[in-house]
Amino acid sequence: PGGTPGPPSPRAAGAAAGSAGALSPPAAASKWVRLNVGGTYFVSTRQTLCREPKSFLCRLCCQDGPELGSDKDETGAYLIDRDPTYFGPILNYLRHGKLIINKELAEEGVLEEAEFYNIASLVRLVKERIRDNENRTSQGPVKHVYRVLQCQEEELTQMVSTMSDGWKFEQLISIGSSYNYGNEDQAEFLCVVSRELNNSTNGIVKEPSEKAKV
């Protein structure tokens, strides 16, 4: 009693450490990851970022210890020197598996980021969309082909109901004359039909099918 206290015993030190640990944030909080992409902050879960096992983000933020070394800013966010404008579609794809690109964003920019982050499935989707848009552009504006068919009144219903292969009814014009057919007067009409002609591929217009010609 009254002497200088000695160092705490190992058991006492362990108890003190346990008390301090109880005040630390729960382990579940570590599932959230903060990213600083070109000065813009994004927050997501490790589960989302690791959805593509071979991607840059998974290697950066994997739970067992990062494979890639990366600096962090003063808030503890991973620093990634990329354009944040195109990172939104990348992160949303990892969240729900769908490719959603705002109209003001260039698809080529999203493709560039998808390739950088090494997300192979997203690279394929963006390339397919770009290819589809190029095909639609190369086809040019949609054109219409019109045809005028002459028919009698009793043939009108059957002719309209049997139109197929892309043809649709546009207008019916009465010729304004009639003639006797047996004991009944039969009026005649001109039936205008049309169809879209947008089946060109690389500037080559395909011939219509035999059914369309008839």
Salt bridges, closest charged atoms under 4 A:
GLU67 OE1 - ARG59 NE 3.47
GLU113 OE2 - ARG82 NH2 2.88
GLU210 OE2 - LYS213 NZ 3.67
